[in-house]
Amino acid sequence: MRLILLATRIVPLTLLLFLASPFVSAEVSVSGLNSEATRNVKLTLPLAKEKCDAPDWKIRHLFNAADDEIDQALRALGYYHPVIQKTLAFKTDCWQADFVIDPGPPVIVDQVTLTLKGDASDDPEFQKLRNALLAATGKQLQHDQYENMKSRLDSLAMARGYLQAAFSEKKLLVDKARNRAHIKLVFDAGKRMQFGDVSVEQDILNPEFVQKFIAFKSGDFYASEQLANTHNALSKSGYFEMIDIRPDTENIQQEQVPVTLKLTPRKKHRYGFGVGYDTDIGPLLNASYHNRRLNRRGHFLTANLDLAPVLSTADVEYNVPLENPVSDFFSFGGGFKREDTDTYDSLSAKLSLRLKHAFDNGWKQTLFIDSVYEDFTTGTISNQVLLLVPGGSWLHSVADSTLRPTRGHRLEFNLAGSYKNPISDVSFAQGSVSAVWMHPLPWNGRFIGRMEQGATLVDQFDKLPTSYRFYAGGMNSIRGYAYKELGPKDDQGNVVGGEFLSVVSVEYEQSVLEDWAVAAFVDGGNAYNLDDISIKAGAGLGVRWYSPIGPIRLDFALPLHESDSSFQIHFAAGARL
């Protein structure tokens, strides 16, 4: 006990001494230069890093050596004739150094000579790079520009398969008397290599299926981009835990580079269990199953179960990779959904066929045919409906970060419809578009805009299942109102949903701590029919926590129009892009 008590007395005393010690840097002023040169000089000067309590002899030594350091810092930017005036003063509590610098005339690059030898002399990509590098002629010399020239030639050579490339001459010649510079580079790229034998070490999938993920074949020109594309494709496939791609550059024969791919499989089965809470649907239990390899052709299966008081779903999907397994899949499956909101009750079953394609420009397309049976009650109407619904969805999402985006967008289009026939009880056509836009603002703020627009043409609205009607209200709709509380009402005042939906939201978020932020928002819109359009709005404040597993949002919102409640708390987790 005494040792602990002693420690509690020593630690505060030590902390006070630590805080009382003079750790403030002394003042080193540099004037007469542009901002870039000033910054470079201060970064180069060791004197600028010293504190007030540094010994006098050390400060004087660094002050005397400053001329050479300033000269080197300015030479890197093309100034070879600086004139330096400097003073050093020691005050009672600190010291101060002042440097007034005239950089003199800059050195200009009046000639760039770049000679390409070997196969690169006829390579269009090297010709483009050569033209770009020659554009340095007539500009102020900067030494890092010269180093960048060499680096870009080396990088392009490695990327294009010139694995034995080297500079036979590289010179930066400076005529200080004339303030002129000549950059002279002779780059001998040698022979352009090709991919040789490609060996794949794995035993879980058919070799011809794995080959579809490999972006190159024996005889193609060697390119590091193709190696990277192959690694990315194999990684995204989900079949492999480790991917080791090794070009054997030590055993090149006849300009061919052998490549070995060693693939370590992931576990075949993956199970997931979770609990959560969402203010729209209540406490949530989740279970999931993923079979990554149903067979050696790469077929896989996913199943998911969500149980909540308001919304419960169960679905299973069998996926078949197509000719290009990186971007194309066919799937079939089915599921059940039970929804019990304040406005309707619904139980539905669905069988689905889906064709999925990922475009090179980032868009993801899903074409589908759904066979749906739904038993629903809304207001005073109950119905059982069978539908055959073909349609499609198109999604594009871009973000600068997965867990904490500050800039990006999400855009989604949906089309679906049905024509009344013996296996479909209702004719309707429906389309919707939704978008989220995120943009950074000054002082660690960001703007989040959200909109959704939907429209339905239907011959018998009373027979249209609730799954295809529009409602508004809730965390991801109009905050301040309960989940699906808003929409057209029947004669008894029951919300029965609408043919149209319009929602607009603007939100400002301000970071207050490293992983915390506060937000203010206004949402507006409604679900409606064209003969009765009523706009509702809600506003409020929120708290954001950017946890290690993703963002968590807590919002406190007030309805600005008539509502069943005067206040709503909304809670949800997950990214919005």
C-alpha positions as CSV (number, residue, x, y, z in Angstrom):
1,M,0.0,0.0,0.0
2,R,2.8,2.4,0.8
3,L,4.5,1.8,-2.5
4,I,1.2,2.5,-4.3
5,L,0.7,5.7,-2.3
6,L,4.3,6.8,-3.0
7,A,3.8,6.2,-6.7
8,T,0.7,8.3,-6.8
9,R,2.6,11.2,-5.3
10,I,5.7,10.9,-7.6
11,V,3.7,10.7,-10.8
12,P,2.0,14.1,-10.5
13,L,5.2,15.7,-9.5
14,T,7.1,14.3,-12.4
15,L,4.2,15.3,-14.7
16,L,4.4,18.9,-13.4
17,L,8.2,19.0,-14.0
18,F,7.7,17.6,-17.5
19,L,5.1,20.3,-18.4
20,A,7.2,23.0,-16.8
21,S,10.3,22.3,-18.9
22,P,10.9,24.6,-21.9
23,F,9.9,22.6,-24.9
24,V,8.9,25.6,-27.0
25,S,11.0,25.9,-30.2
26,A,13.0,29.0,-30.7
27,E,12.1,31.4,-33.5
28,V,14.0,30.9,-36.8
29,S,12.7,33.4,-39.4
30,V,13.4,33.1,-43.2
31,S,12.4,35.9,-45.5
32,G,13.0,36.9,-49.1
33,L,12.0,33.6,-50.7
34,N,8.8,32.1,-52.1
35,S,6.8,29.7,-50.0
36,E,8.2,26.6,-51.6
37,A,11.8,27.7,-51.1
38,T,11.1,28.9,-47.5
39,R,9.6,25.6,-46.6
40,N,12.5,23.7,-48.1
41,V,15.1,25.8,-46.2
42,K,13.4,25.4,-42.9
43,L,13.1,21.6,-43.4
44,T,16.9,21.5,-44.2
45,L,18.1,23.6,-41.3
46,P,18.9,21.6,-38.1
47,L,18.9,24.9,-36.3
48,A,15.1,25.2,-36.8
49,K,14.6,22.1,-34.7
50,E,16.4,23.3,-31.6
51,K,14.6,24.4,-28.4
52,C,15.2,27.4,-26.2
53,D,17.1,25.4,-23.7
54,A,19.7,24.2,-26.2
55,P,23.3,25.1,-25.1
56,D,24.8,28.4,-26.6
57,W,27.8,26.6,-28.2
58,K,25.5,24.3,-30.1
59,I,23.3,27.1,-31.4
60,R,26.3,29.1,-32.6
61,H,27.8,26.0,-34.3
62,L,24.6,25.3,-36.2
63,F,24.1,29.0,-37.0
64,N,27.6,29.1,-38.6
65,A,26.9,26.0,-40.6
66,A,23.6,27.3,-41.9
67,D,25.0,28.9,-45.0
68,D,26.0,25.5,-46.5
69,E,22.7,24.0,-45.6
70,I,20.7,26.9,-47.1
71,D,22.8,26.6,-50.3
72,Q,22.0,22.9,-50.7
73,A,18.3,23.5,-50.0
74,L,18.1,26.2,-52.7
75,R,20.2,24.3,-55.2
76,A,17.6,21.5,-55.1
77,L,15.1,24.1,-56.4
78,G,17.5,25.5,-59.0
79,Y,19.0,28.5,-57.1
80,Y,22.8,28.4,-57.3
81,H,23.7,32.0,-56.3
82,P,22.0,32.9,-53.1
83,V,23.1,35.9,-51.0
84,I,22.5,35.3,-47.3
85,Q,22.3,37.9,-44.5
86,K,21.9,36.5,-41.1
87,T,21.7,37.5,-37.4
88,L,21.7,35.6,-34.1
89,A,20.5,37.1,-30.8
90,F,20.4,35.5,-27.4
91,K,17.6,36.8,-25.1
92,T,17.0,36.1,-21.4
93,D,14.7,33.2,-22.0
94,C,15.5,32.1,-25.5
95,W,17.4,32.9,-28.7
96,Q,16.4,34.1,-32.2
97,A,17.9,33.6,-35.7
98,D,16.9,35.7,-38.7
99,F,17.9,34.9,-42.3
100,V,17.2,37.3,-45.1
101,I,18.0,35.5,-48.4
102,D,18.2,36.7,-52.0
103,P,18.0,33.5,-54.0
104,G,19.4,35.1,-57.2
105,P,18.4,34.1,-60.7
106,P,17.2,30.5,-61.1
107,V,18.9,27.9,-63.3
108,I,16.8,27.1,-66.4
109,V,16.8,23.7,-68.2
110,D,17.7,24.8,-71.7
111,Q,18.2,21.3,-73.1
112,V,16.9,17.8,-72.4
113,T,18.6,14.9,-74.3
114,L,16.8,11.6,-74.0
115,T,18.0,8.6,-76.0
116,L,16.1,5.4,-76.0
117,K,17.9,2.2,-77.0
118,G,16.7,-1.4,-77.4
119,D,13.1,-2.4,-78.1
120,A,11.8,0.6,-76.2
121,S,12.8,2.9,-79.1
122,D,9.8,1.6,-81.0
123,D,7.4,1.3,-78.1
124,P,4.5,3.8,-78.3
125,E,4.3,4.1,-74.5
126,F,8.0,5.1,-74.2
127,Q,7.5,7.6,-77.0
128,K,4.7,9.2,-75.0
129,L,6.8,9.3,-71.9
130,R,9.8,10.7,-73.9
131,N,7.6,13.6,-75.2
132,A,6.4,14.3,-71.7
133,L,9.9,14.4,-70.3
134,L,11.2,16.7,-73.0
135,A,8.6,19.3,-71.9
136,A,10.9,20.2,-69.0
137,T,12.9,22.2,-71.5
138,G,12.7,25.9,-70.7
139,K,11.5,25.4,-67.1
140,Q,13.3,26.1,-63.9
141,L,15.6,23.4,-62.8
142,Q,14.5,21.2,-59.8
143,H,16.7,18.3,-58.8
144,D,13.7,16.2,-57.8
145,Q,12.4,16.6,-61.3
146,Y,15.6,15.1,-62.7
147,E,15.3,12.2,-60.2
148,N,11.6,11.8,-61.2
149,M,12.6,11.5,-64.9
150,K,14.8,8.6,-64.1
151,S,12.3,7.0,-61.8
152,R,9.5,7.2,-64.5
153,L,11.7,5.5,-67.1
154,D,12.6,2.7,-64.7
155,S,9.0,2.2,-63.6
156,L,7.7,2.1,-67.2
157,A,10.4,-0.4,-68.1
158,M,9.4,-2.7,-65.3
159,A,5.7,-2.3,-66.1
160,R,6.2,-3.1,-69.8
161,G,8.5,-6.0,-69.4
162,Y,12.0,-4.5,-70.0
163,L,13.5,-6.3,-67.1
164,Q,17.1,-5.8,-68.0
165,A,16.8,-2.1,-68.7
166,A,19.6,0.2,-67.4
167,F,20.9,3.8,-67.9
168,S,24.1,3.8,-69.9
169,E,24.4,7.5,-69.2
170,K,22.7,9.9,-66.8
171,K,24.0,13.4,-66.2
172,L,22.7,16.7,-64.9
173,L,25.1,19.3,-66.2
174,V,24.8,22.8,-64.6
175,D,26.5,25.9,-66.1
176,K,26.4,28.1,-63.1
177,A,27.9,31.1,-64.9
178,R,25.1,31.1,-67.5
179,N,22.4,29.7,-65.1
180,R,21.7,27.0,-67.6
181,A,21.3,23.2,-67.2
182,H,21.5,20.2,-69.5
183,I,19.8,16.9,-68.7
184,K,21.3,14.0,-70.6
185,L,19.9,10.5,-70.3
186,V,20.7,7.4,-72.4
187,F,18.3,4.6,-71.5
188,D,19.1,1.1,-72.9
189,A,15.9,-0.9,-72.3
190,G,17.2,-4.0,-74.0
191,K,14.7,-6.8,-75.1
192,R,11.1,-6.8,-74.1
193,M,10.4,-10.0,-72.2
194,Q,7.4,-12.3,-72.6
195,F,5.5,-14.5,-70.1
196,G,6.9,-18.0,-70.3
197,D,5.4,-21.2,-68.7
198,V,2.6,-20.4,-66.3
199,S,2.4,-23.0,-63.5
200,V,-0.6,-23.0,-61.1
201,E,-0.3,-24.9,-57.8
202,Q,-3.8,-25.6,-56.3
203,D,-6.0,-28.7,-56.0
204,I,-9.5,-27.4,-55.1
205,L,-10.9,-26.2,-58.5
206,N,-10.7,-27.4,-62.1
207,P,-7.5,-26.0,-63.7
208,E,-9.5,-24.6,-66.7
209,F,-11.7,-22.7,-64.3
210,V,-8.8,-21.1,-62.4
211,Q,-7.3,-20.2,-65.8
212,K,-10.2,-17.8,-66.3
213,F,-8.9,-15.6,-63.5
214,I,-5.4,-15.3,-65.0
215,A,-5.0,-12.2,-67.1
216,F,-2.1,-13.4,-69.2
217,K,-0.8,-16.5,-71.0
218,S,2.5,-17.8,-72.2
219,G,3.8,-15.7,-75.1
220,D,2.1,-12.5,-74.0
221,F,4.4,-9.5,-73.5
222,Y,5.4,-9.3,-69.8
223,A,3.5,-6.6,-67.9
224,S,3.3,-6.0,-64.2
225,E,-0.2,-4.7,-64.6
226,Q,-1.4,-8.1,-65.7
227,L,0.2,-9.7,-62.7
228,A,-1.7,-7.2,-60.5
229,N,-4.9,-7.8,-62.3
230,T,-4.6,-11.5,-61.8
231,H,-3.9,-11.1,-58.1
232,N,-6.9,-8.8,-57.7
233,A,-9.2,-11.2,-59.6
234,L,-8.1,-14.3,-57.6
235,S,-8.5,-12.3,-54.3
236,K,-12.0,-11.1,-55.1
237,S,-13.1,-14.6,-56.2
238,G,-13.3,-15.6,-52.5
239,Y,-11.8,-19.0,-53.1
240,F,-8.3,-18.4,-51.9
241,E,-6.8,-17.3,-48.6
242,M,-3.3,-16.7,-49.9
243,I,-2.2,-15.8,-53.4
244,D,1.5,-15.9,-54.2
245,I,2.4,-14.9,-57.8
246,R,6.1,-15.3,-58.5
247,P,7.8,-14.3,-61.8
248,D,11.1,-16.1,-62.0
249,T,13.3,-13.3,-63.2
250,E,16.5,-15.2,-62.3
251,N,15.8,-17.9,-64.9
252,I,14.9,-16.0,-68.1
253,Q,15.4,-18.0,-71.2
254,Q,14.9,-16.7,-74.7
255,E,13.3,-13.5,-73.4
256,Q,10.6,-15.6,-71.5
257,V,9.9,-15.3,-67.8
258,P,8.4,-18.3,-66.1
259,V,5.6,-17.5,-63.6
260,T,4.4,-19.7,-60.7
261,L,1.1,-19.1,-58.9
262,K,0.7,-20.8,-55.5
263,L,-2.9,-20.6,-54.3
264,T,-3.9,-21.5,-50.7
265,P,-7.7,-22.2,-50.4
266,R,-10.0,-20.6,-47.9
267,K,-12.1,-22.8,-45.6
268,K,-15.0,-24.3,-47.6
269,H,-17.7,-23.4,-45.0
270,R,-18.3,-20.1,-43.3
271,Y,-20.9,-19.5,-40.6
272,G,-21.9,-16.2,-39.1
273,F,-24.1,-15.2,-36.2
274,G,-25.0,-11.8,-34.9
275,V,-27.3,-9.6,-32.8
276,G,-28.2,-6.0,-33.3
277,Y,-30.8,-3.4,-33.0
278,D,-32.5,-1.0,-35.5
279,T,-35.1,1.5,-34.4
280,D,-37.1,0.8,-37.6
281,I,-37.4,-3.0,-37.1
282,G,-36.4,-3.6,-33.5
283,P,-33.9,-6.1,-32.0
284,L,-32.3,-8.3,-34.7
285,L,-30.9,-11.8,-34.7
286,N,-28.9,-12.9,-37.8
287,A,-27.5,-16.2,-39.0
288,S,-25.6,-16.8,-42.3
289,Y,-24.0,-19.6,-44.1
290,H,-21.6,-19.5,-47.1
291,N,-20.3,-22.6,-48.9
292,R,-17.5,-21.3,-51.0
293,R,-17.0,-24.4,-53.1
294,L,-19.9,-26.6,-53.9
295,N,-17.9,-28.3,-56.6
296,R,-14.7,-28.0,-58.6
297,R,-16.5,-25.7,-61.1
298,G,-16.6,-22.9,-58.6
299,H,-20.3,-23.0,-57.8
300,F,-21.1,-21.5,-54.3
301,L,-24.1,-21.0,-52.1
302,T,-25.2,-18.3,-49.6
303,A,-28.0,-18.4,-47.1
304,N,-29.1,-15.7,-44.7
305,L,-31.7,-15.5,-41.9
306,D,-32.8,-12.3,-40.2
307,L,-35.3,-12.3,-37.3
308,A,-36.9,-9.1,-36.0
309,P,-40.3,-8.1,-34.6
310,V,-41.1,-5.9,-37.6
311,L,-39.2,-7.5,-40.5
312,S,-37.9,-11.1,-40.8
313,T,-36.4,-12.6,-43.9
314,A,-34.9,-16.0,-44.9
315,D,-33.2,-16.6,-48.3
316,V,-30.9,-18.9,-50.1
317,E,-29.0,-18.4,-53.4
318,Y,-27.1,-20.8,-55.6
319,N,-24.4,-19.0,-57.7
320,V,-22.9,-20.2,-60.9
321,P,-19.8,-18.3,-62.3
322,L,-20.1,-17.8,-66.1
323,E,-17.4,-17.6,-68.8
324,N,-15.9,-14.5,-67.1
325,P,-16.1,-15.4,-63.4
326,V,-14.7,-12.1,-62.4
327,S,-17.7,-10.2,-63.6
328,D,-20.5,-12.6,-64.6
329,F,-22.8,-14.8,-62.5
330,F,-26.0,-16.7,-62.9
331,S,-28.0,-17.5,-59.7
332,F,-31.2,-19.0,-58.6
333,G,-32.8,-19.2,-55.2
334,G,-35.8,-18.4,-53.0
335,G,-36.8,-16.8,-49.8
336,F,-39.5,-15.9,-47.4
337,K,-40.4,-12.4,-45.9
338,R,-42.7,-11.5,-43.0
339,E,-43.3,-7.8,-42.3
340,D,-45.6,-6.5,-39.5
341,T,-45.6,-2.7,-39.5
342,D,-48.0,-0.2,-38.0
343,T,-49.6,0.1,-41.5
344,Y,-49.8,-3.4,-42.8
345,D,-49.0,-7.1,-42.3
346,S,-47.4,-9.2,-45.1
347,L,-46.1,-12.7,-45.7
348,S,-44.5,-13.5,-49.0
349,A,-42.5,-16.2,-50.7
350,K,-40.2,-15.7,-53.7
351,L,-38.4,-17.8,-56.3
352,S,-35.8,-15.9,-58.3
353,L,-33.5,-16.2,-61.4
354,R,-30.7,-13.6,-61.6
355,L,-28.0,-12.7,-64.1
356,K,-25.3,-10.4,-62.7
357,H,-22.7,-8.5,-64.6
358,A,-20.0,-6.0,-63.4
359,F,-19.0,-3.5,-66.0
360,D,-15.4,-2.2,-66.3
361,N,-16.6,1.4,-65.6
362,G,-17.8,0.3,-62.1
363,W,-21.5,-0.2,-62.8
364,K,-23.1,-3.4,-61.5
365,Q,-26.2,-4.8,-63.4
366,T,-28.6,-7.4,-62.2
367,L,-31.4,-8.7,-64.5
368,F,-34.0,-10.9,-62.8
369,I,-37.2,-12.8,-63.0
370,D,-39.1,-13.2,-59.7
371,S,-42.1,-15.4,-59.0
372,V,-43.8,-13.9,-56.0
373,Y,-46.7,-15.0,-53.8
374,E,-47.8,-12.5,-51.1
375,D,-50.5,-12.6,-48.5
376,F,-51.1,-9.1,-47.1
377,T,-53.5,-7.0,-45.1
378,T,-53.5,-3.2,-45.2
379,G,-56.2,-1.1,-43.8
380,T,-59.5,-2.9,-44.4
381,I,-58.3,-4.9,-47.4
382,S,-56.7,-8.4,-47.4
383,N,-55.5,-10.1,-50.5
384,Q,-53.4,-13.0,-51.8
385,V,-51.6,-12.2,-55.0
386,L,-49.3,-14.2,-57.4
387,L,-46.9,-12.3,-59.6
388,L,-44.3,-13.0,-62.3
389,V,-42.0,-9.9,-62.2
390,P,-39.1,-9.4,-64.6
391,G,-36.8,-6.4,-64.0
392,G,-33.4,-5.0,-63.6
393,S,-31.2,-2.9,-61.3
394,W,-28.1,-0.8,-62.0
395,L,-25.8,0.3,-59.2
396,H,-22.7,2.5,-59.1
397,S,-21.0,3.3,-55.8
398,V,-17.6,5.1,-55.3
399,A,-16.1,6.1,-52.0
400,D,-12.6,7.3,-50.9
401,S,-12.8,5.0,-47.8
402,T,-14.7,1.9,-46.9
403,L,-15.1,2.5,-43.1
404,R,-15.0,6.3,-43.1
405,P,-15.8,7.9,-46.4
406,T,-15.6,11.7,-46.8
407,R,-16.1,11.9,-50.6
408,G,-18.2,9.7,-52.9
409,H,-21.5,8.8,-54.3
410,R,-24.0,6.0,-54.7
411,L,-26.5,5.9,-57.6
412,E,-29.1,3.1,-58.2
413,F,-31.8,2.6,-60.8
414,N,-34.5,-0.1,-60.5
415,L,-37.1,-1.2,-63.0
416,A,-39.7,-3.9,-62.5
417,G,-43.1,-4.9,-63.8
418,S,-45.7,-7.5,-64.4
419,Y,-48.5,-8.2,-67.0
420,K,-51.7,-9.8,-65.9
421,N,-51.9,-13.4,-67.1
422,P,-52.7,-16.9,-65.6
423,I,-49.6,-16.8,-63.4
424,S,-49.7,-13.0,-62.6
425,D,-52.7,-11.4,-61.0
426,V,-51.8,-7.7,-61.5
427,S,-50.4,-5.6,-64.3
428,F,-48.0,-2.9,-63.2
429,A,-44.8,-1.1,-64.1
430,Q,-42.5,0.5,-61.6
431,G,-39.3,2.5,-61.7
432,S,-37.1,4.2,-59.0
433,V,-33.9,6.1,-58.7
434,S,-32.0,6.8,-55.5
435,A,-28.8,8.7,-54.9
436,V,-26.4,9.6,-52.0
437,W,-23.7,12.3,-52.5
438,M,-21.0,13.0,-50.0
439,H,-18.5,15.9,-50.2
440,P,-15.9,17.2,-47.7
441,L,-16.2,20.7,-46.3
442,P,-13.8,23.0,-44.5
443,W,-12.9,22.4,-40.8
444,N,-13.4,18.6,-41.0
445,G,-17.0,18.9,-42.0
446,R,-18.9,17.1,-44.8
447,F,-22.1,17.4,-46.7
448,I,-24.4,14.5,-47.3
449,G,-27.2,14.8,-49.8
450,R,-29.8,12.0,-50.4
451,M,-32.7,11.7,-52.7
452,E,-35.2,9.0,-53.8
453,Q,-37.8,9.1,-56.5
454,G,-40.2,6.3,-57.4
455,A,-43.3,5.9,-59.7
456,T,-45.7,3.1,-60.3
457,L,-48.3,2.5,-63.0
458,V,-50.9,-0.1,-62.0
459,D,-54.3,-1.2,-63.2
460,Q,-55.7,-2.4,-59.8
461,F,-53.9,-0.7,-56.8
462,D,-55.9,-2.7,-54.2
463,K,-54.3,-5.9,-55.6
464,L,-50.8,-4.5,-55.6
465,P,-48.8,-6.2,-52.8
466,T,-47.4,-4.0,-50.1
467,S,-43.9,-5.0,-51.2
468,Y,-44.4,-3.0,-54.3
469,R,-46.2,0.0,-52.8
470,F,-44.3,3.1,-51.6
471,Y,-44.2,4.3,-48.0
472,A,-42.1,6.9,-46.3
473,G,-40.7,7.5,-42.8
474,G,-37.9,6.0,-40.8
475,M,-34.1,6.1,-40.5
476,N,-33.3,5.9,-44.2
477,S,-36.4,7.8,-45.4
478,I,-37.8,10.8,-43.5
479,R,-36.5,11.0,-40.0
480,G,-38.9,12.3,-37.3
481,Y,-41.5,9.8,-38.4
482,A,-41.9,6.1,-37.6
483,Y,-41.0,3.3,-40.0
484,K,-43.3,3.4,-43.1
485,E,-45.7,5.7,-41.2
486,L,-46.3,8.1,-44.1
487,G,-48.3,7.6,-47.3
488,P,-51.9,7.9,-48.7
489,K,-54.7,6.8,-46.3
490,D,-58.0,5.1,-46.9
491,D,-61.4,6.4,-45.7
492,Q,-60.8,5.1,-42.2
493,G,-57.4,6.8,-41.9
494,N,-55.3,3.7,-42.4
495,V,-52.0,4.3,-44.4
496,V,-52.3,2.1,-47.5
497,G,-49.2,3.2,-49.4
498,G,-48.9,5.2,-52.6
499,E,-48.0,5.0,-56.3
500,F,-45.3,7.6,-56.0
501,L,-42.4,8.4,-53.7
502,S,-40.3,11.5,-53.3
503,V,-37.6,12.0,-50.6
504,V,-34.9,14.6,-50.3
505,S,-32.4,14.9,-47.4
506,V,-29.6,17.4,-46.6
507,E,-27.2,16.8,-43.7
508,Y,-24.1,18.5,-42.3
509,E,-21.7,16.4,-40.3
510,Q,-18.9,17.9,-38.2
511,S,-16.0,15.9,-36.7
512,V,-15.4,16.7,-33.0
513,L,-13.0,13.9,-32.0
514,E,-10.9,11.4,-34.0
515,D,-13.8,8.8,-34.3
516,W,-16.8,10.9,-33.3
517,A,-18.9,13.5,-35.2
518,V,-22.2,15.4,-34.7
519,A,-24.7,16.0,-37.4
520,A,-27.7,18.3,-38.2
521,F,-30.2,17.3,-40.9
522,V,-33.5,18.1,-42.6
523,D,-35.5,15.5,-44.5
524,G,-38.6,16.0,-46.7
525,G,-41.0,14.3,-49.0
526,N,-43.7,11.6,-48.8
527,A,-45.3,8.6,-50.5
528,Y,-48.4,9.9,-52.5
529,N,-50.8,9.6,-55.3
530,L,-51.1,12.3,-58.0
531,D,-54.6,13.3,-56.8
532,D,-53.4,14.0,-53.2
533,I,-49.8,15.2,-52.8
534,S,-48.8,16.0,-49.2
535,I,-45.2,16.9,-48.3
536,K,-43.9,16.0,-44.8
537,A,-40.6,17.2,-43.2
538,G,-38.5,16.3,-40.3
539,A,-35.4,17.8,-38.7
540,G,-33.0,16.9,-36.0
541,L,-29.5,16.3,-34.6
542,G,-27.4,13.2,-34.6
543,V,-24.2,11.5,-33.2
544,R,-21.8,9.5,-35.3
545,W,-19.3,6.9,-34.1
546,Y,-16.9,5.6,-36.7
547,S,-16.2,2.3,-35.0
548,P,-13.6,-0.3,-36.2
549,I,-16.5,-2.3,-37.9
550,G,-18.1,0.7,-39.6
551,P,-20.1,3.8,-38.8
552,I,-22.9,3.8,-36.2
553,R,-25.6,6.5,-36.4
554,L,-27.9,7.8,-33.6
555,D,-30.4,10.5,-34.6
556,F,-32.9,12.5,-32.6
557,A,-35.6,13.9,-34.9
558,L,-38.8,16.0,-34.7
559,P,-41.6,15.8,-37.2
560,L,-42.4,19.2,-38.6
561,H,-45.9,18.2,-39.6
562,E,-48.7,16.1,-38.1
563,S,-47.5,12.7,-36.8
564,D,-48.5,9.8,-34.6
565,S,-45.6,10.8,-32.3
566,S,-43.9,14.1,-31.4
567,F,-40.3,12.7,-31.3
568,Q,-38.3,9.8,-32.8
569,I,-35.0,8.2,-32.0
570,H,-33.4,6.5,-35.0
571,F,-30.5,4.1,-34.7
572,A,-28.6,2.2,-37.4
573,A,-25.2,0.9,-38.4
574,G,-23.5,0.5,-41.7
575,A,-22.1,2.7,-44.5
576,R,-24.3,4.8,-46.7
577,L,-22.2,4.5,-49.9
